């Protein structure tokens, strides 16, 4: 623990997020290599459905809570987190029901066969884990968060290894291995440390709900649009292009899971940082951080893509047969462009959300980007089936549109908020 106290907090945040996202990454690899292709496709759809539910939870509570945390008392934050834990159960059950309706809407040949009770438990437990992690991040208690995430990672890894060992790596085994370790959070509660200064919000009552809704009314439609833009196309491809298209895109995008978790870890650390800078009016300092992070993050993605290219040429036998050779090379660099732009866009978006007025800006930008993407995606389908490659290419165009739509200055946001 003495050594960890010397580690910079951004690195601890990345490590914590890496442990959590690494579980999903390992599960994806395991079911990709040891499971059936249809199981892998179903897993991709379940994970993307969970991401929608997680986005809704973030919009309705967790993201606005970060924005408001600077003026909340410890007891108010604790009450909000307890309410979020209860809401995670209801949202998880509702998500499983929605996925069931989607499955019933497909034709008999494409219909998913899912263990529905396991899926509902999977959603509930992972949403509960998200609420607990948000509490530790708000407290900036990254050492305890590391403990929580470390135990989760160890238990989930043990479950996956056992499933591979007994040759029972079906969809239900993978979902149980990922979800059940989240129960450890029941023994590891958030403390909500005492906060300095006079709190404007002392309980999670009417005033708090009013402030939450001020943010959530734009955050909720915003994250729905973002999910539709970033994840909804998996369901579109599944229903129009078939399971091979989903598997090809998902398997190549899977290689960028470490970059995705870096983006999440970056955002988890810098959201409170930007919120504090915005609260004290340090706009010049915030802009300096943004410029520095843009260059660092783009360099990381490009170097990672070069590494993937090298690994693909040296060890092609470790890749599924349907993505070897030129297919791997093309998709890796297409996803490189997408993730580089996504990270830069996330930096600008995170800085905007430090002010409540930024939620409206984010929503408008997301709507424009989503419309551009789906218009581009739907046009080729009018002439029959098209290559899955168009997805990352059209996503790059849409990310550029969103980035440009977020270029509102910080002082304008402050004026709007007032």
LUMNU-835166 format. One record per residue (C-alpha): residue in one letter; chain; z, x, y. Coordinates in steps of 0.05 Angstrom, whole numbers, padded with zeros to 5 digits. Last residue first. Example, Ala and Ser with C-alpha at 12.3 -4.5 7.8 and 13.67 -1.06 7.14 Angstrom:
% residues 2
@type=s, mol=A, w=00143, u=00273, v=-00021 .
@type=a, mol=A, w=00156, u=00246, v=-00090 .
This chain:
% residues 418
@type=x, mol=A, w=-00302, u=-00526, v=00626 .
@type=x, mol=A, w=-00337, u=-00514, v=00560 .
@type=x, mol=A, w=-00405, u=-00515, v=00594 .
@type=x, mol=A, w=-00384, u=-00462, v=00644 .
@type=x, mol=A, w=-00356, u=-00418, v=00589 .
@type=x, mol=A, w=-00421, u=-00426, v=00551 .
@type=x, mol=A, w=-00461, u=-00405, v=00611 .
@type=x, mol=A, w=-00417, u=-00343, v=00619 .
@type=x, mol=A, w=-00433, u=-00323, v=00548 .
@type=x, mol=A, w=-00508, u=-00324, v=00558 .
@type=x, mol=A, w=-00554, u=-00368, v=00517 .
@type=x, mol=A, w=-00598, u=-00328, v=00469 .
@type=x, mol=A, w=-00585, u=-00374, v=00410 .
@type=x, mol=A, w=-00656, u=-00405, v=00407 .
@type=x, mol=A, w=-00687, u=-00336, v=00400 .
@type=x, mol=A, w=-00646, u=-00323, v=00338 .
@type=x, mol=A, w=-00662, u=-00391, v=00309 .
@type=x, mol=A, w=-00737, u=-00380, v=00317 .
@type=x, mol=A, w=-00733, u=-00311, v=00286 .
@type=x, mol=A, w=-00694, u=-00340, v=00227 .
@type=x, mol=A, w=-00749, u=-00393, v=00219 .
@type=x, mol=A, w=-00804, u=-00340, v=00213 .
@type=x, mol=A, w=-00763, u=-00300, v=00163 .
@type=x, mol=A, w=-00750, u=-00364, v=00122 .
@type=x, mol=A, w=-00825, u=-00376, v=00120 .
@type=x, mol=A, w=-00835, u=-00308, v=00087 .
@type=x, mol=A, w=-00775, u=-00318, v=00040 .
@type=x, mol=A, w=-00803, u=-00385, v=00016 .
@type=x, mol=A, w=-00877, u=-00366, v=00015 .
@type=x, mol=A, w=-00864, u=-00319, v=-00044 .
@type=x, mol=A, w=-00852, u=-00380, v=-00089 .
@type=x, mol=A, w=-00928, u=-00383, v=-00096 .
@type=x, mol=A, w=-00961, u=-00450, v=-00083 .
@type=x, mol=A, w=-00972, u=-00513, v=-00124 .
@type=x, mol=A, w=-01022, u=-00564, v=-00097 .
@type=x, mol=A, w=-01060, u=-00570, v=-00031 .
@type=x, mol=A, w=-01008, u=-00613, v=00004 .
@type=x, mol=A, w=-00956, u=-00563, v=-00022 .
@type=x, mol=A, w=-00983, u=-00512, v=00028 .
@type=x, mol=A, w=-00958, u=-00556, v=00087 .
@type=x, mol=A, w=-00889, u=-00570, v=00060 .
@type=x, mol=A, w=-00860, u=-00501, v=00067 .
@type=x, mol=A, w=-00885, u=-00489, v=00139 .
@type=x, mol=A, w=-00858, u=-00557, v=00161 .
@type=x, mol=A, w=-00795, u=-00543, v=00122 .
@type=x, mol=A, w=-00783, u=-00476, v=00158 .
@type=x, mol=A, w=-00799, u=-00500, v=00229 .
@type=x, mol=A, w=-00755, u=-00561, v=00222 .
@type=x, mol=A, w=-00697, u=-00519, v=00197 .
@type=x, mol=A, w=-00704, u=-00469, v=00254 .
@type=x, mol=A, w=-00704, u=-00524, v=00307 .
@type=x, mol=A, w=-00645, u=-00560, v=00276 .
@type=x, mol=A, w=-00606, u=-00495, v=00270 .
@type=x, mol=A, w=-00617, u=-00477, v=00343 .
@type=x, mol=A, w=-00593, u=-00545, v=00366 .
@type=x, mol=A, w=-00531, u=-00541, v=00322 .
@type=x, mol=A, w=-00513, u=-00470, v=00345 .
@type=x, mol=A, w=-00518, u=-00489, v=00418 .
@type=x, mol=A, w=-00474, u=-00550, v=00405 .
@type=x, mol=A, w=-00422, u=-00507, v=00370 .
@type=x, mol=A, w=-00425, u=-00456, v=00426 .
@type=x, mol=A, w=-00390, u=-00504, v=00474 .
@type=x, mol=A, w=-00326, u=-00492, v=00434 .
@type=x, mol=A, w=-00328, u=-00417, v=00453 .
@type=x, mol=A, w=-00321, u=-00362, v=00401 .
@type=x, mol=A, w=-00378, u=-00399, v=00366 .
@type=x, mol=A, w=-00429, u=-00362, v=00409 .
@type=x, mol=A, w=-00406, u=-00293, v=00385 .
@type=x, mol=A, w=-00412, u=-00315, v=00313 .
@type=x, mol=A, w=-00483, u=-00340, v=00325 .
@type=x, mol=A, w=-00505, u=-00274, v=00355 .
@type=x, mol=A, w=-00478, u=-00235, v=00297 .
@type=x, mol=A, w=-00504, u=-00285, v=00247 .
@type=x, mol=A, w=-00574, u=-00278, v=00276 .
@type=x, mol=A, w=-00570, u=-00203, v=00265 .
@type=x, mol=A, w=-00547, u=-00215, v=00194 .
@type=x, mol=A, w=-00602, u=-00266, v=00180 .
@type=x, mol=A, w=-00655, u=-00221, v=00209 .
@type=x, mol=A, w=-00637, u=-00164, v=00162 .
@type=x, mol=A, w=-00629, u=-00214, v=00105 .
@type=x, mol=A, w=-00698, u=-00244, v=00113 .
@type=x, mol=A, w=-00735, u=-00179, v=00122 .
@type=x, mol=A, w=-00702, u=-00150, v=00061 .
@type=x, mol=A, w=-00717, u=-00213, v=00022 .
@type=x, mol=A, w=-00792, u=-00200, v=00032 .
@type=x, mol=A, w=-00780, u=-00127, v=00014 .
@type=x, mol=A, w=-00748, u=-00144, v=-00053 .
@type=x, mol=A, w=-00798, u=-00200, v=-00067 .
@type=x, mol=A, w=-00858, u=-00155, v=-00064 .
@type=x, mol=A, w=-00827, u=-00098, v=-00104 .
@type=x, mol=A, w=-00800, u=-00142, v=-00160 .
@type=x, mol=A, w=-00867, u=-00179, v=-00168 .
@type=x, mol=A, w=-00904, u=-00113, v=-00169 .
@type=x, mol=A, w=-00868, u=-00089, v=-00232 .
@type=x, mol=A, w=-00818, u=-00134, v=-00266 .
@type=x, mol=A, w=-00798, u=-00205, v=-00244 .
@type=x, mol=A, w=-00817, u=-00247, v=-00305 .
@type=x, mol=A, w=-00794, u=-00196, v=-00356 .
@type=x, mol=A, w=-00721, u=-00200, v=-00333 .
@type=x, mol=A, w=-00700, u=-00133, v=-00303 .
@type=x, mol=A, w=-00659, u=-00080, v=-00340 .
@type=x, mol=A, w=-00723, u=-00052, v=-00372 .
@type=x, mol=A, w=-00749, u=-00035, v=-00302 .
@type=x, mol=A, w=-00700, u=00024, v=-00294 .
@type=x, mol=A, w=-00732, u=00078, v=-00251 .
@type=x, mol=A, w=-00781, u=00034, v=-00212 .
@type=x, mol=A, w=-00732, u=-00022, v=-00199 .
@type=x, mol=A, w=-00676, u=00027, v=-00181 .
@type=x, mol=A, w=-00720, u=00060, v=-00128 .
@type=x, mol=A, w=-00740, u=-00006, v=-00097 .
@type=x, mol=A, w=-00668, u=-00030, v=-00098 .
@type=x, mol=A, w=-00646, u=00034, v=-00061 .
@type=x, mol=A, w=-00700, u=00024, v=-00008 .
@type=x, mol=A, w=-00676, u=-00048, v=00002 .
@type=x, mol=A, w=-00605, u=-00022, v=00012 .
@type=x, mol=A, w=-00628, u=00027, v=00064 .
@type=x, mol=A, w=-00664, u=-00030, v=00101 .
@type=x, mol=A, w=-00603, u=-00075, v=00098 .
@type=x, mol=A, w=-00553, u=-00022, v=00123 .
@type=x, mol=A, w=-00599, u=-00002, v=00180 .
@type=x, mol=A, w=-00603, u=-00075, v=00204 .
@type=x, mol=A, w=-00527, u=-00081, v=00203 .
@type=x, mol=A, w=-00513, u=-00018, v=00243 .
@type=x, mol=A, w=-00565, u=-00033, v=00296 .
@type=x, mol=A, w=-00541, u=-00104, v=00308 .
@type=x, mol=A, w=-00467, u=-00084, v=00304 .
@type=x, mol=A, w=-00473, u=-00038, v=00365 .
@type=x, mol=A, w=-00508, u=-00089, v=00408 .
@type=x, mol=A, w=-00457, u=-00144, v=00389 .
@type=x, mol=A, w=-00397, u=-00099, v=00403 .
@type=x, mol=A, w=-00424, u=-00082, v=00471 .
@type=x, mol=A, w=-00435, u=-00156, v=00486 .
@type=x, mol=A, w=-00362, u=-00171, v=00469 .
@type=x, mol=A, w=-00337, u=-00116, v=00514 .
@type=x, mol=A, w=-00378, u=-00144, v=00572 .
@type=x, mol=A, w=-00351, u=-00214, v=00558 .
@type=x, mol=A, w=-00277, u=-00195, v=00560 .
@type=x, mol=A, w=-00255, u=-00263, v=00587 .
@type=x, mol=A, w=-00186, u=-00263, v=00554 .
@type=x, mol=A, w=-00202, u=-00321, v=00507 .
@type=x, mol=A, w=-00273, u=-00296, v=00494 .
@type=x, mol=A, w=-00247, u=-00229, v=00470 .
@type=x, mol=A, w=-00196, u=-00265, v=00426 .
@type=x, mol=A, w=-00249, u=-00311, v=00396 .
@type=x, mol=A, w=-00296, u=-00253, v=00386 .
@type=x, mol=A, w=-00243, u=-00216, v=00345 .
@type=x, mol=A, w=-00224, u=-00280, v=00307 .
@type=x, mol=A, w=-00297, u=-00289, v=00285 .
@type=x, mol=A, w=-00306, u=-00213, v=00274 .
@type=x, mol=A, w=-00267, u=-00207, v=00209 .
@type=x, mol=A, w=-00294, u=-00267, v=00171 .
@type=x, mol=A, w=-00364, u=-00255, v=00199 .
@type=x, mol=A, w=-00367, u=-00184, v=00174 .
@type=x, mol=A, w=-00340, u=-00204, v=00106 .
@type=x, mol=A, w=-00392, u=-00260, v=00101 .
@type=x, mol=A, w=-00449, u=-00213, v=00121 .
@type=x, mol=A, w=-00423, u=-00160, v=00073 .
@type=x, mol=A, w=-00421, u=-00213, v=00019 .
@type=x, mol=A, w=-00494, u=-00229, v=00031 .
@type=x, mol=A, w=-00512, u=-00156, v=00029 .
@type=x, mol=A, w=-00478, u=-00147, v=-00038 .
@type=x, mol=A, w=-00514, u=-00210, v=-00064 .
@type=x, mol=A, w=-00581, u=-00180, v=-00046 .
@type=x, mol=A, w=-00602, u=-00168, v=-00119 .
@type=x, mol=A, w=-00591, u=-00243, v=-00130 .
@type=x, mol=A, w=-00650, u=-00256, v=-00084 .
@type=x, mol=A, w=-00696, u=-00229, v=-00138 .
@type=x, mol=A, w=-00665, u=-00271, v=-00194 .
@type=x, mol=A, w=-00660, u=-00333, v=-00150 .
@type=x, mol=A, w=-00734, u=-00331, v=-00129 .
@type=x, mol=A, w=-00759, u=-00320, v=-00200 .
@type=x, mol=A, w=-00711, u=-00370, v=-00232 .
@type=x, mol=A, w=-00726, u=-00425, v=-00182 .
@type=x, mol=A, w=-00801, u=-00415, v=-00191 .
@type=x, mol=A, w=-00793, u=-00415, v=-00267 .
@type=x, mol=A, w=-00752, u=-00479, v=-00265 .
@type=x, mol=A, w=-00806, u=-00523, v=-00235 .
@type=x, mol=A, w=-00848, u=-00524, v=-00172 .
@type=x, mol=A, w=-00834, u=-00594, v=-00145 .
@type=x, mol=A, w=-00764, u=-00617, v=-00166 .
@type=x, mol=A, w=-00733, u=-00548, v=-00176 .
@type=x, mol=A, w=-00769, u=-00521, v=-00114 .
@type=x, mol=A, w=-00739, u=-00576, v=-00070 .
@type=x, mol=A, w=-00670, u=-00566, v=-00101 .
@type=x, mol=A, w=-00673, u=-00492, v=-00086 .
@type=x, mol=A, w=-00700, u=-00508, v=-00017 .
@type=x, mol=A, w=-00632, u=-00535, v=00004 .
@type=x, mol=A, w=-00601, u=-00466, v=00007 .
@type=x, mol=A, w=-00614, u=-00431, v=00074 .
@type=x, mol=A, w=-00648, u=-00486, v=00116 .
@type=x, mol=A, w=-00613, u=-00546, v=00084 .
@type=x, mol=A, w=-00548, u=-00507, v=00088 .
@type=x, mol=A, w=-00559, u=-00491, v=00161 .
@type=x, mol=A, w=-00575, u=-00564, v=00177 .
@type=x, mol=A, w=-00512, u=-00587, v=00142 .
@type=x, mol=A, w=-00474, u=-00531, v=00177 .
@type=x, mol=A, w=-00497, u=-00556, v=00245 .
@type=x, mol=A, w=-00486, u=-00630, v=00230 .
@type=x, mol=A, w=-00413, u=-00611, v=00217 .
@type=x, mol=A, w=-00405, u=-00559, v=00272 .
@type=x, mol=A, w=-00427, u=-00604, v=00328 .
@type=x, mol=A, w=-00377, u=-00660, v=00317 .
@type=x, mol=A, w=-00331, u=-00608, v=00287 .
@type=x, mol=A, w=-00316, u=-00571, v=00352 .
@type=x, mol=A, w=-00292, u=-00630, v=00394 .
@type=x, mol=A, w=-00268, u=-00661, v=00328 .
@type=x, mol=A, w=-00217, u=-00605, v=00320 .
@type=x, mol=A, w=-00192, u=-00614, v=00391 .
@type=x, mol=A, w=-00181, u=-00688, v=00380 .
@type=x, mol=A, w=-00149, u=-00675, v=00312 .
@type=x, mol=A, w=-00101, u=-00626, v=00345 .
@type=x, mol=A, w=-00081, u=-00675, v=00400 .
@type=x, mol=A, w=-00070, u=-00730, v=00348 .
@type=x, mol=A, w=-00026, u=-00689, v=00302 .
@type=x, mol=A, w=-00031, u=-00621, v=00270 .
@type=x, mol=A, w=00031, u=-00597, v=00308 .
@type=x, mol=A, w=00049, u=-00549, v=00365 .
@type=x, mol=A, w=-00018, u=-00545, v=00402 .
@type=x, mol=A, w=-00012, u=-00511, v=00470 .
@type=x, mol=A, w=00027, u=-00453, v=00442 .
@type=x, mol=A, w=00068, u=-00412, v=00492 .
@type=x, mol=A, w=00062, u=-00337, v=00477 .
@type=x, mol=A, w=00069, u=-00296, v=00414 .
@type=x, mol=A, w=00055, u=-00324, v=00345 .
@type=x, mol=A, w=00103, u=-00327, v=00286 .
@type=x, mol=A, w=00070, u=-00311, v=00220 .
@type=x, mol=A, w=00034, u=-00365, v=00180 .
@type=x, mol=A, w=00064, u=-00349, v=00111 .
@type=x, mol=A, w=00004, u=-00367, v=00067 .
@type=x, mol=A, w=00023, u=-00384, v=-00005 .
@type=x, mol=A, w=00014, u=-00341, v=-00067 .
@type=x, mol=A, w=00037, u=-00379, v=-00128 .
@type=x, mol=A, w=-00012, u=-00437, v=-00119 .
@type=x, mol=A, w=-00066, u=-00386, v=-00104 .
@type=x, mol=A, w=-00064, u=-00364, v=-00176 .
@type=x, mol=A, w=-00100, u=-00429, v=-00192 .
@type=x, mol=A, w=-00163, u=-00396, v=-00165 .
@type=x, mol=A, w=-00167, u=-00359, v=-00232 .
@type=x, mol=A, w=-00192, u=-00425, v=-00263 .
@type=x, mol=A, w=-00256, u=-00429, v=-00222 .
@type=x, mol=A, w=-00299, u=-00369, v=-00240 .
@type=x, mol=A, w=-00285, u=-00365, v=-00315 .
@type=x, mol=A, w=-00288, u=-00441, v=-00320 .
@type=x, mol=A, w=-00357, u=-00443, v=-00287 .
@type=x, mol=A, w=-00383, u=-00388, v=-00333 .
@type=x, mol=A, w=-00358, u=-00421, v=-00396 .
@type=x, mol=A, w=-00388, u=-00489, v=-00376 .
@type=x, mol=A, w=-00457, u=-00458, v=-00362 .
@type=x, mol=A, w=-00460, u=-00424, v=-00430 .
@type=x, mol=A, w=-00436, u=-00353, v=-00445 .
@type=x, mol=A, w=-00408, u=-00367, v=-00514 .
@type=x, mol=A, w=-00426, u=-00302, v=-00548 .
@type=x, mol=A, w=-00353, u=-00285, v=-00565 .
@type=x, mol=A, w=-00356, u=-00220, v=-00526 .
@type=x, mol=A, w=-00397, u=-00250, v=-00469 .
@type=x, mol=A, w=-00346, u=-00304, v=-00459 .
@type=x, mol=A, w=-00289, u=-00253, v=-00462 .
@type=x, mol=A, w=-00323, u=-00209, v=-00410 .
@type=x, mol=A, w=-00332, u=-00269, v=-00364 .
@type=x, mol=A, w=-00259, u=-00290, v=-00370 .
@type=x, mol=A, w=-00235, u=-00219, v=-00358 .
@type=x, mol=A, w=-00278, u=-00214, v=-00296 .
@type=x, mol=A, w=-00249, u=-00280, v=-00270 .
@type=x, mol=A, w=-00178, u=-00255, v=-00281 .
@type=x, mol=A, w=-00190, u=-00189, v=-00247 .
@type=x, mol=A, w=-00228, u=-00218, v=-00187 .
@type=x, mol=A, w=-00175, u=-00271, v=-00175 .
@type=x, mol=A, w=-00119, u=-00219, v=-00179 .
@type=x, mol=A, w=-00156, u=-00176, v=-00129 .
@type=x, mol=A, w=-00171, u=-00234, v=-00083 .
@type=x, mol=A, w=-00098, u=-00254, v=-00076 .
@type=x, mol=A, w=-00074, u=-00182, v=-00069 .
@type=x, mol=A, w=-00129, u=-00167, v=-00018 .
@type=x, mol=A, w=-00108, u=-00229, v=00021 .
@type=x, mol=A, w=-00037, u=-00202, v=00020 .
@type=x, mol=A, w=-00062, u=-00136, v=00050 .
@type=x, mol=A, w=-00108, u=-00172, v=00098 .
@type=x, mol=A, w=-00053, u=-00208, v=00135 .
@type=x, mol=A, w=-00094, u=-00222, v=00197 .
@type=x, mol=A, w=-00055, u=-00288, v=00199 .
@type=x, mol=A, w=-00120, u=-00326, v=00209 .
@type=x, mol=A, w=-00150, u=-00287, v=00152 .
@type=x, mol=A, w=-00092, u=-00305, v=00106 .
@type=x, mol=A, w=-00100, u=-00379, v=00123 .
@type=x, mol=A, w=-00175, u=-00377, v=00112 .
@type=x, mol=A, w=-00164, u=-00348, v=00043 .
@type=x, mol=A, w=-00120, u=-00408, v=00024 .
@type=x, mol=A, w=-00172, u=-00458, v=00048 .
@type=x, mol=A, w=-00227, u=-00423, v=00010 .
@type=x, mol=A, w=-00186, u=-00422, v=-00054 .
@type=x, mol=A, w=-00176, u=-00497, v=-00050 .
@type=x, mol=A, w=-00252, u=-00504, v=-00043 .
@type=x, mol=A, w=-00260, u=-00461, v=-00105 .
@type=x, mol=A, w=-00211, u=-00503, v=-00145 .
@type=x, mol=A, w=-00241, u=-00570, v=-00126 .
@type=x, mol=A, w=-00314, u=-00550, v=-00137 .
@type=x, mol=A, w=-00301, u=-00520, v=-00206 .
@type=x, mol=A, w=-00258, u=-00580, v=-00226 .
@type=x, mol=A, w=-00316, u=-00627, v=-00210 .
@type=x, mol=A, w=-00365, u=-00582, v=-00247 .
@type=x, mol=A, w=-00320, u=-00579, v=-00308 .
@type=x, mol=A, w=-00315, u=-00655, v=-00309 .
@type=x, mol=A, w=-00392, u=-00659, v=-00303 .
@type=x, mol=A, w=-00410, u=-00612, v=-00359 .
@type=x, mol=A, w=-00484, u=-00610, v=-00337 .
@type=x, mol=A, w=-00550, u=-00630, v=-00369 .
@type=x, mol=A, w=-00601, u=-00628, v=-00313 .
@type=x, mol=A, w=-00660, u=-00675, v=-00314 .
@type=x, mol=A, w=-00729, u=-00642, v=-00310 .
@type=x, mol=A, w=-00761, u=-00676, v=-00370 .
@type=x, mol=A, w=-00726, u=-00743, v=-00359 .
@type=x, mol=A, w=-00750, u=-00749, v=-00287 .
@type=x, mol=A, w=-00702, u=-00730, v=-00232 .
@type=x, mol=A, w=-00659, u=-00781, v=-00196 .
@type=x, mol=A, w=-00604, u=-00778, v=-00247 .
@type=x, mol=A, w=-00593, u=-00705, v=-00231 .
@type=x, mol=A, w=-00587, u=-00719, v=-00156 .
@type=x, mol=A, w=-00536, u=-00775, v=-00170 .
@type=x, mol=A, w=-00495, u=-00727, v=-00213 .
@type=x, mol=A, w=-00497, u=-00675, v=-00157 .
@type=x, mol=A, w=-00469, u=-00727, v=-00109 .
@type=x, mol=A, w=-00413, u=-00745, v=-00158 .
@type=x, mol=A, w=-00394, u=-00672, v=-00166 .
@type=x, mol=A, w=-00392, u=-00664, v=-00090 .
@type=x, mol=A, w=-00347, u=-00725, v=-00082 .
@type=x, mol=A, w=-00298, u=-00697, v=-00132 .
@type=x, mol=A, w=-00296, u=-00630, v=-00095 .
@type=x, mol=A, w=-00289, u=-00664, v=-00027 .
@type=x, mol=A, w=-00228, u=-00703, v=-00050 .
@type=x, mol=A, w=-00194, u=-00642, v=-00079 .
@type=x, mol=A, w=-00210, u=-00598, v=-00019 .
@type=x, mol=A, w=-00181, u=-00650, v=00028 .
@type=x, mol=A, w=-00111, u=-00639, v=-00001 .
@type=x, mol=A, w=-00116, u=-00564, v=00011 .
@type=x, mol=A, w=-00143, u=-00576, v=00081 .
@type=x, mol=A, w=-00084, u=-00619, v=00099 .
@type=x, mol=A, w=-00037, u=-00563, v=00077 .
@type=x, mol=A, w=-00078, u=-00514, v=00120 .
@type=x, mol=A, w=-00072, u=-00559, v=00181 .
@type=x, mol=A, w=00004, u=-00565, v=00172 .
@type=x, mol=A, w=00010, u=-00489, v=00168 .
@type=x, mol=A, w=-00032, u=-00479, v=00230 .
@type=x, mol=A, w=00012, u=-00528, v=00268 .
@type=x, mol=A, w=00075, u=-00493, v=00243 .
@type=x, mol=A, w=00049, u=-00425, v=00267 .
@type=x, mol=A, w=00036, u=-00452, v=00337 .
@type=x, mol=A, w=-00035, u=-00462, v=00362 .
@type=x, mol=A, w=-00069, u=-00434, v=00425 .
@type=x, mol=A, w=-00105, u=-00374, v=00394 .
@type=x, mol=A, w=-00118, u=-00414, v=00330 .
@type=x, mol=A, w=-00167, u=-00462, v=00364 .
@type=x, mol=A, w=-00232, u=-00425, v=00348 .
@type=x, mol=A, w=-00207, u=-00404, v=00279 .
@type=x, mol=A, w=-00186, u=-00476, v=00265 .
@type=x, mol=A, w=-00255, u=-00500, v=00287 .
@type=x, mol=A, w=-00284, u=-00458, v=00230 .
@type=x, mol=A, w=-00234, u=-00480, v=00177 .
@type=x, mol=A, w=-00230, u=-00554, v=00191 .
@type=x, mol=A, w=-00291, u=-00600, v=00190 .
@type=x, mol=A, w=-00344, u=-00546, v=00194 .
@type=x, mol=A, w=-00314, u=-00499, v=00143 .
@type=x, mol=A, w=-00300, u=-00556, v=00095 .
@type=x, mol=A, w=-00373, u=-00580, v=00103 .
@type=x, mol=A, w=-00398, u=-00509, v=00091 .
@type=x, mol=A, w=-00356, u=-00503, v=00028 .
@type=x, mol=A, w=-00386, u=-00568, v=00003 .
@type=x, mol=A, w=-00457, u=-00543, v=00016 .
@type=x, mol=A, w=-00440, u=-00476, v=-00017 .
@type=x, mol=A, w=-00414, u=-00514, v=-00077 .
@type=x, mol=A, w=-00482, u=-00548, v=-00084 .
@type=x, mol=A, w=-00515, u=-00479, v=-00080 .
@type=x, mol=A, w=-00471, u=-00455, v=-00137 .
@type=x, mol=A, w=-00487, u=-00516, v=-00179 .
@type=x, mol=A, w=-00563, u=-00507, v=-00167 .
@type=x, mol=A, w=-00562, u=-00433, v=-00185 .
@type=x, mol=A, w=-00520, u=-00449, v=-00247 .
@type=x, mol=A, w=-00571, u=-00501, v=-00269 .
@type=x, mol=A, w=-00627, u=-00448, v=-00263 .
@type=x, mol=A, w=-00586, u=-00398, v=-00303 .
@type=x, mol=A, w=-00572, u=-00450, v=-00357 .
@type=x, mol=A, w=-00646, u=-00465, v=-00360 .
@type=x, mol=A, w=-00661, u=-00391, v=-00369 .
@type=x, mol=A, w=-00613, u=-00385, v=-00427 .
@type=x, mol=A, w=-00552, u=-00340, v=-00424 .
@type=x, mol=A, w=-00540, u=-00266, v=-00436 .
@type=x, mol=A, w=-00581, u=-00233, v=-00382 .
@type=x, mol=A, w=-00583, u=-00285, v=-00326 .
@type=x, mol=A, w=-00516, u=-00315, v=-00347 .
@type=x, mol=A, w=-00482, u=-00248, v=-00340 .
@type=x, mol=A, w=-00518, u=-00228, v=-00276 .
@type=x, mol=A, w=-00501, u=-00293, v=-00242 .
@type=x, mol=A, w=-00428, u=-00288, v=-00265 .
@type=x, mol=A, w=-00426, u=-00217, v=-00239 .
@type=x, mol=A, w=-00451, u=-00239, v=-00171 .
@type=x, mol=A, w=-00405, u=-00299, v=-00168 .
@type=x, mol=A, w=-00346, u=-00253, v=-00181 .
@type=x, mol=A, w=-00371, u=-00202, v=-00131 .
@type=x, mol=A, w=-00369, u=-00256, v=-00078 .
@type=x, mol=A, w=-00293, u=-00258, v=-00083 .
@type=x, mol=A, w=-00281, u=-00183, v=-00092 .
@type=x, mol=A, w=-00332, u=-00167, v=-00038 .
@type=x, mol=A, w=-00299, u=-00214, v=00011 .
@type=x, mol=A, w=-00234, u=-00177, v=00002 .
@type=x, mol=A, w=-00268, u=-00109, v=00008 .
@type=x, mol=A, w=-00307, u=-00130, v=00070 .
@type=x, mol=A, w=-00243, u=-00154, v=00103 .
@type=x, mol=A, w=-00208, u=-00089, v=00084 .
@type=x, mol=A, w=-00265, u=-00050, v=00115 .
@type=x, mol=A, w=-00261, u=-00091, v=00179 .
@type=x, mol=A, w=-00186, u=-00078, v=00180 .
@type=x, mol=A, w=-00192, u=-00003, v=00181 .
@type=x, mol=A, w=-00157, u=00030, v=00122 .
@type=x, mol=A, w=-00092, u=00064, v=00141 .
@type=x, mol=A, w=-00047, u=00008, v=00116 .
@type=x, mol=A, w=-00085, u=00012, v=00050 .
@type=x, mol=A, w=-00058, u=00082, v=00038 .
@type=x, mol=A, w=00014, u=00059, v=00047 .
@type=x, mol=A, w=00000, u=00000, v=00000 .
